[in-house]
């Protein structure tokens, strides 16, 4: 009996510990796998609907729209879905900007997206989703086009930080860099798909409608459902590293607790998607589905880090040789994390903030304790930064 318990204990540790090591394994494979070169974009501009969703707050919409209108592209319309918003002072002179205010409160990203789709002024072939706190790079649509021209039907770009003024904001940005590199660039280069991030993503309108139009969805995590629907059809989501949106990072602890509680809730709710995709991937011999499934079953970063620390100390107290393996796994994880930051040429404020990781993890533990009731919390994330792209780039250059 003791032998059986011993093996069960080892299996539990392996199921947690591999999460520390796998990113570095994927990175080493990424180094040797040939990188796909995209074909030059065709001359014809695809017709984009740029959907900007806002809930309760409108004060950042002006600079968001300004950044979109400044893109090096002409064939698009902007649809602002102002859900439960006062739009009396929301006026745009450019006729390409359409402001939509639903008659009833939608309180849902997906419902807002389809409210825009059902009110399209023309049949757009493609759509891209932008949050009300985002800004887009001037080359955003051109970069997306490159991937659609290469045959992809879904594309995700990186979300770079718009603000780094607090330790929390900088660590939130560090987390984004880590996930974009390993769950985006690396996973895509290995033949799988980039994980969706909620905004800065684009699709053919037909694919988006096929995946979500008849899906009865409520609560947070629509991007988790959407990427599963795309992957179960064995489409690949392309990673477009130069299709940049600038995203407001969480800067206050209370805001972080509510946001992470919703995210943790969605992981527990949808982690089974990963097992489903792994089974499909094995059955179809699909690297795309299998690797993406492996990524989806991984628990949130702070959970496997805390469990790893716990298992290390248990083994150390028991004077078990396994403690050495845990120490080695943590060294590899730290190396992998730093590799992601260096690869992204992360702002020095992000590196300086790494000393605040223990406090950042403690806040996320609070989020874990509140995850059960996460969807009862406000769906609105407060936005505090309405900076323009030029201001962000000047600040980056200064740092």
RAUR-V725487 format. One record per helix or strand of 3 or more residues. SS is the DSSP state (a for helix, b for strand). FROM is the first residue (numbers start at 1). TO is the last residue. If there is no record, write none. Layout:
BEGIN
ss:SS from:FROM to:TO
ss:SS from:FROM to:TO
END
This chain:
BEGIN
ss:a from:2 to:32
ss:b from:48 to:55
ss:a from:61 to:69
ss:b from:76 to:83
ss:b from:97 to:100
ss:a from:109 to:117
ss:b from:126 to:131
ss:a from:140 to:149
ss:b from:154 to:161
ss:a from:167 to:189
ss:b from:201 to:204
ss:a from:205 to:212
ss:a from:222 to:232
ss:b from:237 to:247
ss:a from:253 to:270
ss:a from:272 to:284
ss:a from:287 to:297
ss:a from:301 to:317
ss:a from:322 to:343
ss:a from:348 to:369
ss:a from:371 to:376
ss:a from:389 to:398
END
